Amino acid sequence: MFASSLKPQSEILTKDPVFLFTPTFDNYTKATGVDLFWTYVTNSLIVTIGAVLISLVVALAAAFAIARMKFRGRKGLVLGIMMAQMAPWEVMVIVVYMIARDGDYLNSLGTLTAIYFVMVLPFTIWTLRGFIAAVPVELEEAALIDGCNRGQAFMKVIFPLLAPGLMSTSLFGFITAWNEFAMVLILNKEKESQTLPLWLTQFQTAFGSDWGATMAASTLFALPVLLVFAFLQRRAVGGLTAGAVKG
């Protein structure tokens, strides 16, 4: 993909592979020169970061309740979270569209953020539950004896130990929301409210595909995910493994 993004169209479509070529950045100029490019970038960052942050806050509270508290319906709630994680969101596109249309929520970044939040929430709760359950309850009890209330014990004792889980779930949520295509395609028809996945489709027309610009756009689209993963990789990989076997 990266190599093709640096080739002219004639060398991309040739029957004979070209391994040595003079790189050109014209494809990147064409990809970023699309109208409203920076609007797409801003919209993607807003809905992705917003969905991830909200899901982390809600999931922390839910995971703590599931891991530490006994209440009626606890097993049913855990089962519901697992079922929500397995449900294919593409099946619900029509229903979500009708709800957004009837409520006048189309072409809204807030609606898109709320949908992405719900999409990444089940996995976030399930993973953080394992990390919270792995923290010895004696540490929390010691904090309560020393004068902390339940909230202070969580923030001062449990929360600092959840860094690997927070990073792994953040990475998963970021990738999920950043790459999502079906919902924004159906809900956000106005260009000012669209995100980068729809930007990628602008280089394919009825008269052919500009593969050079498409590859350049795909490279730019993948770059933020690669940067986030490079920043979080050590804790994220360890967090995914630990969260899968604990709790």
Backbone as numpy.savetxt, mean C-alpha at the origin, in Angstrom:
# Nx Ny Nz CAx CAy CAz Cx Cy Cz
12.99 -3.90 -18.26 12.15 -2.70 -18.26 13.02 -1.45 -18.26
14.03 -1.44 -17.39 14.90 -0.27 -17.30 15.70 -0.09 -18.58
16.22 -1.21 -19.11 17.01 -1.13 -20.35 16.14 -0.62 -21.50
14.92 -1.11 -21.60 14.03 -0.68 -22.68 13.66 0.79 -22.56
13.61 1.28 -21.32 13.26 2.69 -21.12 14.33 3.63 -21.66
15.54 3.10 -21.89 16.65 3.92 -22.38 16.88 3.74 -23.87
16.03 2.93 -24.53 16.19 2.67 -25.96 15.19 3.48 -26.77
15.54 3.85 -27.98 14.52 4.43 -28.89 13.54 3.35 -29.33
12.40 3.75 -29.83 11.34 2.82 -30.19 11.80 1.78 -31.22
12.62 2.20 -32.16 13.07 1.28 -33.22 13.89 0.13 -32.66
14.69 0.38 -31.63 15.52 -0.67 -31.05 14.74 -1.56 -30.09
13.61 -1.04 -29.56 12.77 -1.87 -28.69 12.01 -2.90 -29.52
11.53 -2.50 -30.69 10.67 -3.36 -31.50 11.44 -4.18 -32.54
12.75 -4.08 -32.58 13.51 -4.82 -33.58 13.44 -6.32 -33.33
13.54 -7.10 -34.41 13.52 -8.56 -34.28 14.82 -9.10 -33.70
15.90 -8.35 -33.88 17.20 -8.77 -33.35 17.48 -8.01 -32.07
17.67 -8.71 -30.94 17.93 -8.02 -29.67 19.16 -7.13 -29.74
19.05 -5.97 -29.12 20.15 -5.01 -29.08 20.65 -4.91 -27.65
21.86 -5.38 -27.42 22.41 -5.39 -26.06 23.33 -4.19 -25.81
23.96 -3.71 -26.86 24.81 -2.54 -26.75 24.15 -1.40 -27.51
23.83 -0.33 -26.80 23.13 0.78 -27.45 23.49 2.08 -26.75
23.22 3.17 -27.42 23.44 4.49 -26.85 22.19 4.91 -26.08
22.27 5.05 -24.77 21.06 5.36 -23.99 20.52 6.75 -24.31
19.21 6.86 -24.24 18.53 8.14 -24.43 17.49 8.32 -23.33
17.33 9.57 -22.90 16.37 9.87 -21.85 15.11 10.53 -22.40
14.93 10.43 -23.72 13.74 11.02 -24.34 12.46 10.37 -23.82
12.51 9.07 -23.55 11.32 8.38 -23.06 10.88 8.92 -21.69
11.86 9.26 -20.86 11.53 9.81 -19.54 10.95 11.21 -19.68
11.48 11.97 -20.63 10.93 13.31 -20.87 9.49 13.22 -21.34
9.22 12.26 -22.22 7.86 12.08 -22.73 6.92 11.60 -21.61
7.41 10.69 -20.75 6.57 10.14 -19.68 6.21 11.21 -18.66
7.17 12.02 -18.27 6.91 13.05 -17.25 6.30 14.31 -17.84
6.28 14.40 -19.18 5.70 15.58 -19.82 4.20 15.49 -20.02
3.60 14.40 -19.58 2.15 14.24 -19.69 1.45 15.29 -18.83
0.32 15.79 -19.31 -0.44 16.78 -18.54 -0.81 16.21 -17.16
-0.69 17.04 -16.14 -1.07 16.71 -14.77 -0.20 15.61 -14.16
1.01 15.43 -14.67 1.88 14.38 -14.12 2.10 14.56 -12.62
2.44 15.77 -12.20 2.73 16.00 -10.78 1.46 15.94 -9.94
0.31 16.17 -10.56 -0.95 15.97 -9.86 -1.16 14.50 -9.55
-0.85 13.64 -10.53 -0.94 12.20 -10.30 0.00 11.76 -9.19
1.21 12.29 -9.19 2.18 11.93 -8.15 1.67 12.35 -6.78
1.18 13.58 -6.69 0.67 14.07 -5.41 -0.52 13.26 -4.93
-1.45 12.96 -5.82 -2.63 12.17 -5.45 -2.23 10.78 -4.95
-1.29 10.15 -5.64 -0.86 8.81 -5.22 -0.23 8.85 -3.84
0.60 9.84 -3.59 1.23 9.94 -2.28 0.20 10.21 -1.18
-0.77 11.06 -1.46 -1.78 11.39 -0.46 -2.59 10.16 -0.07
-3.13 9.45 -1.06 -4.01 8.32 -0.74 -3.22 7.16 -0.16
-1.99 6.95 -0.63 -1.19 5.83 -0.14 -0.73 6.06 1.29
-0.09 7.19 1.54 0.40 7.48 2.89 -0.75 7.63 3.86
-1.83 8.28 3.43 -2.99 8.42 4.30 -3.59 7.09 4.70
-3.76 6.19 3.74 -4.33 4.87 4.04 -3.43 4.07 4.97
-2.13 4.14 4.76 -1.19 3.38 5.60 -1.19 3.91 7.03
-1.13 5.21 7.19 -1.09 5.79 8.54 -2.38 5.51 9.32
-3.53 5.68 8.67 -4.80 5.43 9.36 -4.92 3.95 9.73
-4.51 3.07 8.83 -4.61 1.63 9.11 -3.70 1.24 10.27
-2.53 1.87 10.38 -1.64 1.54 11.49 -2.25 1.95 12.83
-2.86 3.13 12.87 -3.47 3.60 14.13 -4.62 2.69 14.54
-5.52 2.39 13.60 -6.68 1.55 13.91 -6.22 0.12 14.23
-5.27 -0.40 13.46 -4.82 -1.77 13.66 -4.11 -1.95 14.99
-3.39 -0.95 15.44 -2.72 -1.06 16.74 -3.74 -1.27 17.85
-4.80 -0.46 17.83 -5.84 -0.60 18.86 -6.55 -1.94 18.75
-6.90 -2.34 17.53 -7.62 -3.60 17.33 -6.75 -4.80 17.69
-5.49 -4.78 17.26 -4.60 -5.89 17.54 -4.33 -6.03 19.04
-4.22 -4.90 19.73 -4.01 -4.95 21.18 -5.22 -5.55 21.88
-6.41 -5.16 21.44 -7.62 -5.71 22.05 -7.73 -7.21 21.82
-7.40 -7.66 20.61 -7.50 -9.08 20.30 -6.44 -9.89 21.05
-5.25 -9.35 21.15 -4.15 -10.10 21.76 -4.17 -10.08 23.29
-4.69 -9.02 23.89 -4.56 -8.87 25.34 -5.88 -8.97 26.10
-6.99 -8.70 25.46 -8.26 -8.61 26.17 -9.17 -9.80 25.86
-10.00 -10.17 26.83 -10.99 -11.22 26.66 -12.37 -10.57 26.58
-13.08 -10.84 25.51 -14.41 -10.26 25.35 -15.24 -11.19 24.49
-16.55 -11.06 24.59 -17.46 -11.91 23.83 -17.37 -11.58 22.33
-17.28 -12.60 21.54 -17.19 -12.43 20.09 -15.77 -12.28 19.59
-14.79 -12.52 20.45 -13.39 -12.34 20.06 -13.00 -13.28 18.93
-13.37 -14.56 19.05 -13.03 -15.54 18.01 -13.73 -15.21 16.70
-14.97 -14.76 16.79 -15.68 -14.37 15.57 -15.04 -13.18 14.89
-14.51 -12.24 15.69 -13.84 -11.07 15.12 -12.57 -11.50 14.40
-11.80 -12.41 15.01 -10.58 -12.90 14.36 -10.92 -13.62 13.06
-11.96 -14.43 13.07 -12.39 -15.12 11.86 -12.83 -14.12 10.79
-13.53 -13.08 11.18 -13.96 -12.06 10.24 -12.78 -11.34 9.60
-11.74 -11.07 10.39 -10.54 -10.42 9.86 -9.86 -11.31 8.83
-9.78 -12.62 9.12 -9.17 -13.55 8.17 -9.98 -13.63 6.88
-11.30 -13.64 6.99 -12.14 -13.70 5.79 -12.00 -12.42 4.97
-11.91 -11.28 5.66 -11.74 -10.01 4.94 -10.41 -9.97 4.19
-9.38 -10.58 4.79 -8.07 -10.62 4.14 -8.11 -11.47 2.87
-8.91 -12.53 2.87 -8.97 -13.43 1.72 -9.93 -12.96 0.64
-10.81 -12.03 0.94 -11.83 -11.61 -0.03 -11.20 -10.85 -1.19
-11.53 -11.19 -2.44 -11.02 -10.44 -3.60 -11.78 -9.14 -3.79
-11.08 -8.03 -3.78 -11.73 -6.73 -3.85 -12.33 -6.46 -5.22
-11.82 -7.12 -6.26 -12.37 -6.89 -7.59 -13.84 -7.30 -7.67
-14.25 -8.27 -6.85 -15.64 -8.71 -6.85 -16.57 -7.61 -6.34
-16.04 -6.70 -5.53 -16.86 -5.69 -4.88 -16.84 -4.35 -5.60
-16.20 -4.29 -6.77 -16.07 -3.01 -7.47 -17.43 -2.40 -7.79
-18.36 -3.20 -8.28 -19.67 -2.68 -8.66 -20.42 -2.14 -7.45
-20.39 -2.89 -6.35 -21.07 -2.45 -5.13 -20.46 -1.17 -4.60
-19.13 -1.11 -4.56 -18.45 0.10 -4.07 -18.78 1.29 -4.96
-18.82 1.07 -6.26 -19.16 2.17 -7.17 -20.56 2.69 -6.91
-21.53 1.79 -6.72 -22.91 2.22 -6.50 -23.04 3.00 -5.19
-22.33 2.57 -4.16 -22.37 3.29 -2.88 -21.76 4.68 -3.04
-20.61 4.76 -3.72 -19.95 6.05 -3.92 -20.79 6.97 -4.80
-21.44 6.40 -5.82 -22.29 7.21 -6.72 -23.49 7.76 -5.98
-24.19 6.91 -5.22 -25.38 7.35 -4.51 -25.06 8.34 -3.40
-23.87 8.24 -2.83 -23.47 9.17 -1.78 -22.73 10.38 -2.29
-22.59 10.51 -3.61 -21.88 11.62 -4.24 -20.43 11.68 -3.76
-19.78 10.50 -3.75 -18.39 10.40 -3.31 -17.44 10.08 -4.45
-17.90 10.16 -5.70 -17.02 9.88 -6.83 -16.00 11.00 -7.00
-14.88 10.66 -7.62 -13.81 11.63 -7.91 -13.30 12.31 -6.64
-13.18 11.52 -5.59 -12.74 12.06 -4.30 -11.52 11.28 -3.80
-10.48 12.01 -3.42 -9.31 11.36 -2.84 -9.62 10.79 -1.46
-10.55 11.42 -0.75 -10.95 10.91 0.56 -11.60 9.54 0.45
-12.47 9.37 -0.55 -13.11 8.08 -0.77 -12.07 7.02 -1.11
-11.13 7.36 -1.97 -10.09 6.42 -2.36 -9.21 6.05 -1.17
-8.89 7.03 -0.33 -8.09 6.74 0.87 -8.82 5.80 1.81
-10.13 6.03 1.99 -10.92 5.17 2.87 -10.97 3.74 2.35
-11.11 3.57 1.04 -11.15 2.23 0.45 -9.81 1.53 0.61
-8.72 2.23 0.34 -7.40 1.62 0.50 -7.12 1.28 1.97
-7.60 2.12 2.86 -7.47 1.84 4.30 -8.14 0.52 4.67
-9.35 0.31 4.16 -10.07 -0.93 4.45 -9.37 -2.12 3.79
-8.75 -1.92 2.66 -8.07 -3.01 1.96 -6.85 -3.51 2.73
-6.09 -2.61 3.32 -4.85 -3.02 4.00 -5.06 -3.29 5.48
-6.22 -2.93 6.03 -6.44 -3.07 7.47 -6.40 -4.53 7.97
-7.06 -5.49 7.32 -7.04 -6.86 7.86 -5.64 -7.44 8.03
-4.79 -7.29 7.01 -3.42 -7.80 7.12 -2.66 -7.10 8.23
-2.87 -5.79 8.36 -2.17 -5.03 9.39 -2.57 -5.50 10.78
-3.87 -5.71 11.00 -4.32 -6.19 12.30 -3.75 -7.58 12.59
-3.83 -8.45 11.61 -3.40 -9.83 11.81 -1.91 -9.91 12.12
-1.10 -9.13 11.44 0.34 -9.16 11.67 0.70 -8.54 13.02
0.12 -7.38 13.34 0.45 -6.73 14.60 -0.05 -7.53 15.79
-1.13 -8.28 15.61 -1.62 -9.15 16.69 -0.54 -10.14 17.11
0.16 -10.71 16.13 1.22 -11.66 16.45 2.36 -11.00 17.21
2.71 -9.79 16.86 3.80 -9.11 17.54 3.42 -8.73 18.97
2.20 -8.24 19.15 1.76 -7.86 20.49 1.66 -9.10 21.38
1.15 -10.19 20.83 1.05 -11.43 21.62 2.42 -11.95 22.00
3.45 -11.67 21.20 4.79 -12.15 21.49 5.49 -11.35 22.59
4.99 -10.16 22.91 5.57 -9.36 24.00 5.12 -9.95 25.33
6.03 -10.32 26.22 5.63 -10.91 27.51 4.68 -9.99 28.28
3.59 -10.56 28.75 2.60 -9.78 29.48 3.18 -9.26 30.78
4.22 -9.91 31.29 4.84 -9.47 32.54 5.44 -8.07 32.42
5.91 -7.71 31.22 6.45 -6.36 31.03 5.36 -5.31 31.22
4.21 -5.59 30.67 3.09 -4.66 30.82 2.62 -4.61 32.27
2.56 -5.75 32.94 2.15 -5.78 34.33 3.13 -5.03 35.22
4.41 -5.13 34.91 5.42 -4.39 35.69 5.22 -2.89 35.53
4.89 -2.45 34.32 4.64 -1.03 34.09 3.41 -0.56 34.86
2.36 -1.40 34.92 1.16 -1.05 35.67 1.46 -0.94 37.16
2.29 -1.83 37.67 2.68 -1.78 39.08 3.47 -0.51 39.38
4.29 -0.07 38.42 5.10 1.12 38.62 4.31 2.42 38.50
3.01 2.33 38.22 2.16 3.51 38.21 1.62 3.92 36.86
1.95 3.20 35.81 1.42 3.54 34.49 -0.03 3.05 34.37
-0.83 3.77 33.62 -2.15 3.24 33.28 -2.01 2.36 32.03
-3.14 1.84 31.55 -3.08 0.89 30.43 -2.50 1.54 29.17
-2.90 2.77 28.91 -2.40 3.47 27.74 -0.92 3.77 27.83
-0.47 4.23 28.99 0.95 4.53 29.17 1.81 3.27 29.08
1.31 2.17 29.62 2.05 0.90 29.53 2.20 0.46 28.09
1.15 0.68 27.31 1.23 0.30 25.89 2.24 1.17 25.16
2.18 2.48 25.35 3.04 3.38 24.60 4.50 3.28 25.03
4.76 3.05 26.31 6.13 3.05 26.82 6.79 1.68 26.80
6.00 0.62 26.81 6.58 -0.73 26.89 6.35 -1.52 25.62
5.11 -1.62 25.18 4.79 -2.48 24.04 5.11 -1.82 22.71
4.72 -0.56 22.56 4.87 0.13 21.27 6.32 0.15 20.77
7.33 0.44 21.63 8.71 0.44 21.12 9.18 -0.93 20.61
8.55 -2.00 21.07 8.95 -3.35 20.64 8.27 -3.78 19.34
7.39 -2.94 18.80 6.63 -3.31 17.62 7.21 -2.76 16.33
8.41 -2.20 16.39 9.00 -1.57 15.19 9.07 -2.52 13.99
9.55 -3.77 14.14 9.58 -4.66 12.96 8.20 -4.90 12.37
7.20 -5.09 13.23 5.85 -5.32 12.73 5.28 -4.09 12.04
5.52 -2.92 12.60 5.02 -1.69 11.99 5.65 -1.46 10.62
6.94 -1.76 10.51 7.62 -1.54 9.23 7.17 -2.53 8.17
7.02 -3.80 8.55 6.60 -4.80 7.56 5.18 -4.54 7.08
4.29 -4.20 7.99 2.91 -3.92 7.58 2.82 -2.61 6.79
3.65 -1.64 7.14 3.67 -0.39 6.39 4.11 -0.64 4.95
5.13 -1.48 4.78 5.61 -1.79 3.44 4.52 -2.50 2.62
3.87 -3.47 3.22 2.80 -4.19 2.53 1.66 -3.23 2.16
1.26 -2.40 3.11 0.18 -1.45 2.83 0.55 -0.46 1.76
1.79 0.01 1.78 2.24 0.97 0.77 2.19 0.35 -0.62
2.68 -0.88 -0.77 2.68 -1.54 -2.07 1.25 -1.77 -2.55
0.38 -2.21 -1.65 -1.01 -2.49 -2.02 -1.72 -1.24 -2.52
-1.62 -0.16 -1.76 -2.31 1.08 -2.14 -1.65 1.76 -3.34
-0.35 1.70 -3.42 0.38 2.35 -4.51 0.05 1.70 -5.86
-0.11 0.38 -5.87 -0.32 -0.35 -7.12 -1.80 -0.50 -7.51
-2.73 -0.13 -6.65 -4.14 -0.42 -6.90 -4.63 0.31 -8.15
-5.36 -0.43 -8.99 -5.79 0.11 -10.28 -7.30 0.10 -10.47
-7.95 -1.00 -10.08 -9.37 -1.18 -10.42 -10.26 -0.12 -9.78
-10.06 0.17 -8.50 -10.93 1.11 -7.79 -10.81 2.53 -8.33
-9.57 2.98 -8.54 -9.40 4.35 -9.03 -9.89 4.46 -10.47
-9.79 3.40 -11.24 -10.30 3.41 -12.61 -11.81 3.60 -12.64
-12.52 2.96 -11.71 -13.98 3.01 -11.69 -14.49 4.27 -11.00
-13.86 4.67 -9.90 -14.40 5.73 -9.06 -13.96 7.13 -9.48
-12.76 7.28 -10.00 -12.20 8.60 -10.27 -12.03 8.80 -11.77
-13.05 9.33 -12.40 -13.02 9.56 -13.84 -12.38 10.90 -14.19
-12.44 11.87 -13.28 -11.83 13.16 -13.55 -10.32 13.05 -13.40
-9.58 13.59 -14.37 -8.13 13.45 -14.38 -7.47 14.07 -13.16
-8.06 15.15 -12.65 -7.48 15.82 -11.49 -7.51 14.97 -10.23
-8.31 13.91 -10.21 -8.42 13.06 -9.02 -7.85 11.66 -9.26
-7.13 11.46 -10.36 -6.57 10.15 -10.67 -5.17 10.00 -10.10
-4.68 8.75 -10.12 -3.38 8.43 -9.54 -2.45 7.84 -10.61
-1.25 7.51 -10.20 -0.23 7.07 -11.15 -0.55 5.78 -11.91
-1.24 4.79 -11.33 -1.56 3.61 -12.15 -2.33 3.94 -13.43
-3.19 4.95 -13.39 -3.89 5.36 -14.61 -2.98 6.14 -15.54
-2.00 6.83 -14.98 -1.00 7.52 -15.80 -0.25 6.53 -16.70
-0.02 5.31 -16.17 0.71 4.31 -16.94 -0.03 3.89 -18.21
-1.34 4.02 -18.22 -2.12 3.56 -19.37 -2.20 4.59 -20.49
-1.69 5.78 -20.27 -1.86 6.84 -21.26 -0.96 6.67 -22.49
-0.01 5.74 -22.44 0.91 5.57 -23.56 0.50 4.43 -24.49
-0.71 3.88 -24.25 -1.26 2.85 -25.12 -2.53 3.39 -25.76
-2.55 3.45 -27.06 -3.69 4.01 -27.78 -4.18 3.01 -28.83
-5.25 3.37 -29.53 -5.78 2.50 -30.58 -4.84 2.41 -31.78
-3.88 3.33 -31.85 -2.95 3.35 -32.98 -1.62 2.67 -32.64
-1.51 2.09 -31.45 -0.28 1.41 -31.05 0.17 1.83 -29.67
1.25 1.23 -29.22 1.77 1.51 -27.88 3.16 2.11 -27.98
3.37 3.14 -27.20 4.70 3.74 -27.11 5.44 3.00 -26.00
6.14 1.93 -26.37 6.75 1.07 -25.36 7.92 1.75 -24.64
8.60 2.64 -25.31 9.68 3.36 -24.64 9.17 4.21 -23.49
8.11 4.99 -23.75 7.51 5.82 -22.70 6.86 4.95 -21.63
6.26 3.83 -22.05 5.63 2.93 -21.08 6.66 2.35 -20.13
7.80 1.93 -20.67 8.85 1.37 -19.81 9.46 2.43 -18.90
9.61 3.64 -19.42 10.12 4.73 -18.59 9.15 5.04 -17.45
7.85 5.09 -17.80 6.84 5.35 -16.77 6.80 4.23 -15.75
6.94 2.99 -16.20 6.93 1.85 -15.27 8.13 1.89 -14.34
9.28 2.30 -14.86 10.47 2.42 -14.02 10.28 3.49 -12.96
9.74 4.64 -13.35 9.49 5.71 -12.38 8.44 5.29 -11.36
7.44 4.53 -11.81 6.37 4.08 -10.92 6.90 3.09 -9.88
7.86 2.26 -10.27 8.42 1.26 -9.34 9.45 1.86 -8.40
10.00 3.02 -8.74 11.09 3.60 -7.96 10.72 3.87 -6.50
9.57 4.50 -6.19 9.24 4.74 -4.78 9.13 3.45 -3.96
8.57 2.40 -4.54 8.46 1.13 -3.82 9.84 0.57 -3.53
10.76 0.65 -4.51 12.12 0.16 -4.30 12.83 0.97 -3.21
12.62 2.27 -3.20 13.24 3.11 -2.17 12.71 2.79 -0.78
11.38 2.63 -0.67 10.78 2.28 0.62 11.29 0.93 1.09
11.36 -0.04 0.19 11.84 -1.36 0.58 13.31 -1.32 0.98
14.13 -0.56 0.25 15.54 -0.45 0.60 15.72 0.15 1.98
14.85 1.09 2.34 14.93 1.75 3.64 14.46 0.83 4.76
13.46 -0.01 4.48 12.84 -0.84 5.53 13.21 -2.31 5.45
14.06 -2.71 4.48 14.18 -4.12 4.15 14.60 -4.99 5.33
15.57 -4.56 6.13 16.05 -5.44 7.19 14.97 -5.75 8.21
14.31 -4.72 8.69 13.25 -4.94 9.68 11.99 -5.50 9.02
11.73 -5.10 7.78 10.49 -5.54 7.13 10.51 -7.04 6.87
11.62 -7.57 6.34 11.71 -8.99 6.06 11.65 -9.79 7.35
12.39 -9.34 8.36 12.33 -10.03 9.66 10.95 -9.95 10.29
10.27 -8.80 10.08 8.95 -8.63 10.65 7.92 -9.54 9.99
7.98 -9.69 8.67 7.05 -10.58 7.99 7.24 -12.01 8.44
8.50 -12.43 8.62 8.77 -13.80 9.05 8.32 -14.03 10.47
8.65 -13.09 11.35 8.25 -13.25 12.75 6.74 -13.21 12.92
6.11 -12.29 12.22 4.66 -12.17 12.34 3.92 -13.38 11.84
4.56 -14.16 10.97 3.89 -15.33 10.40 3.92 -16.52 11.34
4.85 -16.53 12.31 4.98 -17.72 13.14 4.65 -17.48 14.60
4.43 -16.24 14.99 4.14 -15.95 16.38 2.67 -15.67 16.57
2.20 -15.84 17.80 0.82 -15.50 18.14 -0.14 -16.60 17.77
